[in-house]
Amino acid sequence: MSTSVTTAQGSEQYHARLRVRRVLSEFWRWIFFASTALAIVLLGMLLYSILVPGLPWLSWNLITEMPSRIPEQAGMNSAIWGSIWVVLGSAVLSFVLGLGTAIYLEEYAEKNRWTAFIQTNISNLAGVPSIVYGLLGLVVFVDLMNMGRSVLAGAFTMAILILLIVVISAREAIRAVPSSLRQASYGLGATKWQTVRSHVLPVAFPGILTGVILAMSRAIGETAPLIVVGGASQVLFRPGSPTDPFMVMPLQIYNWTGRPQPEFEHLAAAAIIVLMIVLLIVNSLAIGLRHYFSKKTRI
């Protein structure tokens, strides 16, 4: 009799705990759903506040014309080309430095205090405000290296800013390559560099490329470092060389929002739409390239 009573009590406790778990599971499911819905609503409100004033001002002249004091004649052609120069330059520089750092830390560096110190400082870069990178670029590249307020100085400054993203993504991609691939290469007589160059990097390249594209997306939207380095308030020509002065799209938007005429606020909203389209194109290119190289290097 006592055994059956104990069994019944244990069964009731089990079902009670099961009901509590189901209630908690349903509660957290709705919390997560509400969080997602809130994020979508806020994004919709943001897009609405940009699209409504900006779409009527979105035209081909906005892309082809140079900045002007007359809103109807103003464009952002010089800012678009300036952004292309700065972002491509910073992407090349950060790719070379970031990939080299990742290869050294993952494939060559010994696990000691020195490498731990390097890794700690790389991680600490994530907490540095972007304006500090601008001050660094002003002191080192503009003044010390005598680059002036040029595209080259802006590209070097932005390269340092996005270097952390490239290093972390490249390290994770290299670390994800199976060790058996390395051992097979060594077994066939390949050297360390031959293994890294011919086997590790081709497999890790899709992940590395994804990190570089994400870094470029951040670089396109950054304003504060370029203001400090010397992005001009108004440039009426396209940069023709790395030593020319430059204007970028976020800085052009910032300048338009500071104008007293309400038409420039609508023009800034249209410029934000152009900037978002550029970001979508860059991210779509990243997805396509990652898919292409993933198929080629699938193991």
C-alpha positions, 0 to 999 in steps of 0.5 A: 500500500505504501509503495503504491502511494509513494509511486502516485506521489512521485507521478504527481510531482513529475507531472507538476514539474512537467507543467511548470516547465511547459509554462516556462517554455511558453513564457520564454517563447512569447518573450523572445517573440515579443523581442523580435516583433519589437525590433521589427517594429522599430526598424519599420519606424526607422525606415518609414521616417527615412523613406517618406521624406527621402523618396520624393528627393531620390533622383538620378541627379542626387548620384551624378551631381556635385554638392550645391547650396541650392537643394534642387541642384545638390548631389553627392557624386563626390561623396560616393566616389570618396567613400569608394576610395576610402573603403577600398583602400582600408579594405586592402590595408586591413586585409593584408594586416589582419590576415597576416596577424591571424596567420601568425597567431594561429599557425606560428605563434607559441602559446606564451605570455607574449601571444596572450598579451597580443590577443588581450590587446586585440580584444581590447580594441573593441572597446576603443571609441571610433573618435580615438582612431581618428585622433590617432590617424590625425597624429600619425598619418596626417602630421607625422607621416605627412600624408595631409588630409587626403584619401590615403590618410583616411584609408589608413585610419579606417583600416586600423578601425576595422582591423579588429573585425578582420583579425577575429573573423580570419582567426575563426576561419583558420581555426575552423579548418580541420587539423587532419588537413594539416596533418595530411599535408605534413605527411606528404612532405609539405612545409609549414608555409606550403600547408598554410598557403595551399590548404589552410587559406583556400578552405578558410577564405570564405570566412575571411572574405565574410569578415572583410566585407562586414568590415567594409560595411562598417567603414562605409557608415563611419563618420567621426574618425574621418571628421578628425582626419580631415574629411572636407565639408564640401568637395566639388570634384571626384578624388583622382589619386590617393593624395586628393582631399575627399568627402564621404557619404556619411559626412555629406549626410551630416552636413546636409542635416546641419543646414537651416533649410528644411529641403536639405533634411529631405535631401539627407534622407534621400542620401541615407536611402542611397547609402542603404542601397550601397550597403545592400549591394556590398552585403549581397556581394559578400553573400555571393562570393562566400557561396561561390568560394564555399562550393569551390573549397568544400571538403 
